[in-house]
Amino acid sequence: MEVSDSSVPAHRNISIPFASDILDGVFPGKAILVKGNVLSSSAGDGHRFAIDLCCGILVNGDHRDDKALHINPRFDSSGVTLFSKADRDIVLNSLINNAWGVEQRLPNPLERGKPFSIRILILRDYFKVSVNGKHLSDFIHRVPLERIKCIYVHGCVDIELIEYQGTRPSSLSPSPSAPSIGSSDDFNEPIEIAKPEIPFIFSLPADGFAPSREVFFILTPMMNAANFTVNILRGTEYIFHMRVDFPNQSGAERGSIVRNSTVEGVWQHEEKHLGRFPFTLGVTSDLKIVAGAQGLKVVVDESFSCDFVYRPLSPPPTEANRITIVGDVGVQKFVFRNRTC
């Protein structure tokens, strides 16, 4: 392996597996470009490869350093069991305290024997991942950026280039898209944010999403939307996860609103509403989530509603520290306030 002597820091002539410090460190605005070829066939770990942004050099074994981002394209030829499907997704995840978190699964556009490029744009609150020049997904940070130290690549892949793009700014100014509130004492008046960037992350006050609170969105699903999610979290644990799935274009699948939570990073029982679907592509709606003593009420355009009872094994909503909205949607207004009804 050699480090490029050009003005853009890069690694070339790379042997797999490969691990190295990230040249010039990690900061918002930096991008990491990985170019290579998926192997046609290989032994051992021959059906997958991974690009990991790690917090240290212990990348294998029983006591691995945390992985802030794990990008894992899969090319399995058959399922794990006789009746399971072959896994050919791209999986995004993190490894914290030697335990994998909740997966994000996306369709895999890569092909065996073909060249590819994967670009990781590092932003203040999330990674933006692109494959072959097309946006794949956003991945909200689960590990502080300052802990990320090295990159690790392994599996059924040849890598010709890892390039580090962007210049470290002299100072980093806070983004208005993710405001921070210090404590419940700071919260007296409604907090309104116009046209926040998606994915949107809102830091909650010290008493979390208490029963006296509600959150209100004016939002518009994109014309080609597949889904979007609204989440109430404590760290990486989902106290409430609402996924709005739009009908597919063929009409084979109905629109649905799925609610769930996690316990120690494991998804629990899904609650799925299959009645009247309240959202329409390209049409603006009001969405309100109201915190009650026993659960949450979801209200759309003051006419549709569904409930979510707090899960006994999940953290209480008073311990929530952020609200996020992610996916194929634009938000015109976000309001966090005391309950109005």
C-alpha positions as CSV (number, residue, x, y, z in Angstrom):
1,M,0.0,0.0,0.0
2,E,1.2,3.5,-0.7
3,V,0.0,6.9,0.2
4,S,-0.6,9.2,-2.8
5,D,1.7,12.2,-3.0
6,S,-1.0,14.3,-4.8
7,S,-2.8,17.2,-3.2
8,V,-5.7,14.9,-2.3
9,P,-4.7,12.4,0.4
10,A,-5.3,8.8,-0.8
11,H,-4.3,5.2,-0.4
12,R,-3.4,3.2,-3.6
13,N,-2.1,-0.3,-4.3
14,I,-4.2,-1.7,-1.5
15,S,-4.0,-5.3,-0.2
16,I,-7.2,-6.8,1.3
17,P,-7.8,-7.0,4.3
18,F,-6.8,-3.3,4.7
19,A,-6.6,-1.1,7.8
20,S,-5.2,2.4,8.2
21,D,-5.6,5.6,10.1
22,I,-8.0,8.0,8.3
23,L,-5.6,10.6,6.9
24,D,-6.2,14.1,8.4
25,G,-8.9,12.7,10.8
26,V,-12.7,12.9,10.6
27,F,-14.7,16.1,10.5
28,P,-18.0,17.4,9.1
29,G,-17.7,18.0,5.4
30,K,-15.1,15.4,4.8
31,A,-15.8,12.6,2.2
32,I,-14.2,9.2,1.8
33,L,-14.3,7.8,-1.7
34,V,-13.6,4.0,-2.1
35,K,-13.2,2.6,-5.7
36,G,-12.7,-1.0,-6.5
37,N,-14.1,-4.2,-8.0
38,V,-16.4,-6.9,-6.5
39,L,-14.6,-10.2,-6.9
40,S,-16.3,-12.7,-9.3
41,S,-15.7,-15.5,-6.8
42,S,-13.5,-16.1,-3.8
43,A,-13.1,-18.6,-1.0
44,G,-13.7,-18.0,2.7
45,D,-15.7,-14.8,3.2
46,G,-16.5,-14.9,-0.5
47,H,-20.0,-13.5,-0.6
48,R,-19.7,-10.2,1.2
49,F,-17.3,-7.3,1.8
50,A,-17.4,-4.5,4.3
51,I,-16.1,-0.9,4.7
52,D,-15.9,0.0,8.3
53,L,-15.1,3.4,10.0
54,C,-13.7,2.3,13.3
55,C,-12.7,3.8,16.7
56,G,-9.5,1.8,17.0
57,I,-7.4,-0.9,15.4
58,L,-8.9,-3.9,17.1
59,V,-11.1,-4.9,14.2
60,N,-11.5,-8.6,14.9
61,G,-12.0,-10.9,17.9
62,D,-14.1,-10.9,21.0
63,H,-13.1,-7.3,22.1
64,R,-13.4,-5.2,19.0
65,D,-13.2,-1.5,19.0
66,D,-16.5,0.3,18.2
67,K,-17.4,0.7,14.5
68,A,-19.2,3.9,13.9
69,L,-20.3,2.9,10.4
70,H,-20.3,-0.6,8.8
71,I,-21.2,-0.8,5.1
72,N,-21.7,-4.4,4.1
73,P,-22.8,-5.3,0.5
74,R,-23.9,-9.0,0.4
75,F,-24.0,-11.4,-2.6
76,D,-25.1,-14.6,-1.0
77,S,-26.0,-17.3,-3.5
78,S,-28.4,-19.1,-1.1
79,G,-30.2,-18.6,2.2
80,V,-28.8,-19.6,5.6
81,T,-31.5,-22.2,5.9
82,L,-33.3,-24.4,3.3
83,F,-36.4,-22.1,3.2
84,S,-34.7,-18.7,3.7
85,K,-34.0,-16.2,0.9
86,A,-30.5,-15.4,-0.2
87,D,-29.2,-12.2,1.3
88,R,-28.3,-9.7,-1.4
89,D,-28.8,-6.4,0.4
90,I,-26.5,-3.7,1.4
91,V,-26.5,-3.5,5.2
92,L,-25.6,-0.4,7.2
93,N,-25.0,-0.8,10.9
94,S,-22.7,0.1,13.9
95,L,-20.9,-2.0,16.5
96,I,-20.9,-0.6,20.0
97,N,-19.6,-2.4,23.0
98,N,-19.0,-5.5,20.8
99,A,-22.7,-5.7,19.9
100,W,-24.3,-4.9,16.6
101,G,-27.0,-2.3,16.5
102,V,-30.2,-2.1,14.4
103,E,-29.6,-2.8,10.7
104,Q,-30.6,-0.5,7.8
105,R,-31.1,-2.7,4.8
106,L,-31.1,-1.3,1.2
107,P,-31.3,-2.9,-2.3
108,N,-27.8,-3.8,-3.5
109,P,-26.9,-2.2,-6.9
110,L,-23.4,-3.8,-7.0
111,E,-22.6,-6.8,-9.2
112,R,-19.9,-9.4,-8.9
113,G,-17.0,-8.8,-11.3
114,K,-18.0,-5.2,-11.8
115,P,-16.3,-1.9,-10.7
116,F,-18.0,0.3,-8.2
117,S,-17.5,3.5,-6.1
118,I,-18.8,4.1,-2.6
119,R,-18.7,7.7,-1.2
120,I,-19.2,8.4,2.5
121,L,-19.9,12.1,3.1
122,I,-19.5,12.9,6.8
123,L,-21.9,15.5,8.1
124,R,-22.4,16.8,11.6
125,D,-25.3,14.5,12.5
126,Y,-25.2,11.7,9.9
127,F,-23.3,10.0,7.1
128,K,-24.6,10.3,3.6
129,V,-23.7,7.2,1.6
130,S,-23.7,7.1,-2.2
131,V,-23.1,4.1,-4.5
132,N,-21.9,4.6,-8.1
133,G,-22.8,8.3,-7.9
134,K,-26.4,7.7,-6.6
135,H,-27.6,8.4,-3.1
136,L,-28.1,5.2,-1.2
137,S,-29.0,6.2,2.4
138,D,-28.4,8.5,5.3
139,F,-27.1,6.9,8.6
140,I,-27.5,9.0,11.7
141,H,-24.4,9.0,13.9
142,R,-24.5,6.5,16.8
143,V,-20.9,7.2,17.8
144,P,-19.3,10.7,18.3
145,L,-17.3,11.7,15.2
146,E,-14.2,12.5,17.3
147,R,-13.9,8.9,18.3
148,I,-13.5,7.6,14.7
149,K,-9.8,6.9,13.9
150,C,-9.4,4.3,11.1
151,I,-10.8,2.6,8.1
152,Y,-11.0,-1.1,7.6
153,V,-11.9,-2.9,4.4
154,H,-12.2,-6.7,4.0
155,G,-14.0,-9.4,2.1
156,C,-14.6,-10.3,-1.6
157,V,-13.3,-7.1,-3.0
158,D,-10.3,-5.5,-4.8
159,I,-9.7,-1.9,-3.9
160,E,-7.7,0.4,-6.2
161,L,-8.3,3.7,-4.4
162,I,-9.3,5.2,-1.0
163,E,-9.4,9.0,-1.4
164,Y,-10.0,11.6,1.4
165,Q,-11.8,14.6,0.1
166,G,-12.4,18.0,1.9
167,T,-10.3,20.4,4.0
168,R,-10.7,20.6,7.7
169,P,-12.4,24.0,8.5
170,S,-10.7,26.4,10.9
171,S,-13.9,26.3,13.1
172,L,-17.2,24.4,13.0
173,S,-20.3,26.5,13.5
174,P,-23.4,24.7,14.8
175,S,-26.1,23.8,12.3
176,P,-29.7,25.1,12.7
177,S,-31.0,21.8,11.6
178,A,-30.3,20.1,14.9
179,P,-30.9,22.5,17.8
180,S,-29.9,21.5,21.3
181,I,-31.8,22.3,24.5
182,G,-29.9,22.2,27.8
183,S,-32.6,21.2,30.3
184,S,-36.4,21.3,31.0
185,D,-35.9,24.6,32.7
186,D,-34.9,26.1,29.3
187,F,-38.2,25.0,27.8
188,N,-41.0,27.5,28.3
189,E,-42.2,28.5,24.8
190,P,-42.9,26.4,21.8
191,I,-39.8,25.8,19.7
192,E,-40.4,26.2,15.9
193,I,-38.0,25.3,13.2
194,A,-38.8,26.1,9.5
195,K,-37.7,23.8,6.7
196,P,-35.2,21.7,8.6
197,E,-32.8,19.6,6.6
198,I,-33.7,15.8,6.3
199,P,-32.6,13.7,8.1
200,F,-33.6,16.0,11.0
201,I,-32.4,15.5,14.6
202,F,-33.9,17.4,17.5
203,S,-32.3,17.2,21.0
204,L,-34.9,17.0,23.7
205,P,-34.8,18.7,27.1
206,A,-33.8,16.9,30.3
207,D,-37.2,15.5,31.0
208,G,-37.4,14.0,27.5
209,F,-40.8,13.5,25.8
210,A,-42.8,13.8,29.0
211,P,-46.6,13.3,29.0
212,S,-47.1,17.1,28.9
213,R,-45.4,17.3,25.4
214,E,-46.2,17.0,21.8
215,V,-44.4,17.3,18.5
216,F,-46.0,18.7,15.3
217,F,-44.8,18.5,11.7
218,I,-46.1,20.1,8.5
219,L,-44.6,17.7,5.9
220,T,-44.9,16.6,2.3
221,P,-44.0,13.1,1.1
222,M,-41.9,13.1,-2.1
223,M,-43.6,12.1,-5.3
224,N,-41.5,8.9,-5.5
225,A,-41.5,8.2,-1.8
226,A,-41.0,4.7,-0.6
227,N,-41.1,5.5,3.2
228,F,-40.2,7.8,5.9
229,T,-39.7,7.4,9.7
230,V,-40.2,9.4,12.8
231,N,-38.3,8.2,15.9
232,I,-38.1,9.0,19.6
233,L,-34.8,7.7,21.0
234,R,-32.6,7.4,24.0
235,G,-29.2,7.1,22.5
236,T,-29.5,4.3,19.9
237,E,-32.5,2.7,21.6
238,Y,-35.9,3.3,19.9
239,I,-38.6,4.2,22.4
240,F,-40.9,4.8,19.5
241,H,-40.3,4.1,15.8
242,M,-43.0,5.0,13.2
243,R,-42.4,4.0,9.6
244,V,-44.8,5.2,7.0
245,D,-44.7,2.8,4.0
246,F,-46.3,4.0,0.8
247,P,-48.1,1.7,-1.6
248,N,-45.9,0.4,-4.4
249,Q,-46.5,1.6,-7.9
250,S,-48.0,-1.7,-9.0
251,G,-50.6,-1.5,-6.3
252,A,-49.6,-4.9,-5.0
253,E,-48.9,-3.6,-1.5
254,R,-51.1,-1.2,0.5
255,G,-49.8,1.7,2.4
256,S,-49.2,1.1,6.1
257,I,-48.0,2.8,9.3
258,V,-45.7,0.5,11.3
259,R,-44.9,1.2,14.9
260,N,-42.2,-0.5,17.0
261,S,-39.4,-0.2,19.5
262,T,-36.1,-1.8,20.4
263,V,-34.8,-3.5,23.5
264,E,-31.0,-3.6,23.7
265,G,-30.9,-3.0,19.9
266,V,-33.4,-5.8,19.0
267,W,-36.6,-4.9,17.2
268,Q,-39.8,-6.0,19.1
269,H,-43.3,-6.8,17.9
270,E,-44.5,-4.7,15.0
271,E,-47.9,-2.9,15.2
272,K,-49.1,-2.3,11.7
273,H,-52.1,-0.1,10.8
274,L,-53.7,-1.4,7.5
275,G,-56.9,0.7,7.5
276,R,-57.3,4.0,5.8
277,F,-53.9,5.3,4.7
278,P,-53.7,9.0,5.5
279,F,-50.8,10.1,3.4
280,T,-50.6,10.9,-0.3
281,L,-47.5,11.4,-2.4
282,G,-46.8,15.1,-3.0
283,V,-49.6,16.2,-0.7
284,T,-48.9,18.2,2.5
285,S,-50.2,16.9,5.8
286,D,-50.1,17.8,9.4
287,L,-48.6,15.1,11.7
288,K,-48.8,15.3,15.5
289,I,-47.5,12.9,18.1
290,V,-48.9,13.5,21.6
291,A,-47.3,12.0,24.7
292,G,-49.8,10.6,27.3
293,A,-49.3,8.8,30.6
294,Q,-49.7,5.3,29.1
295,G,-48.6,5.8,25.5
296,L,-48.5,8.0,22.4
297,K,-51.2,9.2,20.0
298,V,-50.4,9.8,16.4
299,V,-52.8,12.2,14.6
300,V,-52.7,13.1,10.9
301,D,-54.7,16.1,9.6
302,E,-56.9,15.9,12.8
303,S,-58.9,13.0,11.3
304,F,-56.7,9.9,11.4
305,S,-55.2,8.6,14.6
306,C,-53.5,5.5,16.0
307,D,-52.1,4.7,19.4
308,F,-48.8,3.2,20.7
309,V,-48.7,1.9,24.2
310,Y,-45.3,2.3,25.9
311,R,-43.4,-1.0,26.0
312,P,-42.5,-2.2,29.5
313,L,-38.9,-3.2,28.6
314,S,-38.2,0.0,26.7
315,P,-36.8,3.2,28.4
316,P,-39.6,5.5,29.6
317,P,-40.3,8.5,27.3
318,T,-39.0,10.9,30.0
319,E,-35.5,9.4,29.3
320,A,-35.7,10.2,25.5
321,N,-33.0,12.5,24.3
322,R,-33.8,13.1,20.7
323,I,-36.4,13.0,18.0
324,T,-35.5,12.2,14.4
325,I,-37.3,12.2,11.0
326,V,-35.6,10.4,8.1
327,G,-36.5,9.3,4.6
328,D,-38.5,10.5,1.6
329,V,-40.2,13.5,3.0
330,G,-39.8,17.3,3.1
331,V,-40.7,19.2,6.3
332,Q,-42.0,22.7,6.1
333,K,-42.3,23.2,9.9
334,F,-41.3,21.4,13.1
335,V,-42.8,22.4,16.4
336,F,-42.0,21.1,19.9
337,R,-44.4,22.3,22.5
338,N,-46.6,21.6,25.6
339,R,-49.7,19.7,24.7
340,T,-52.5,21.8,23.2
341,C,-55.4,19.3,23.8
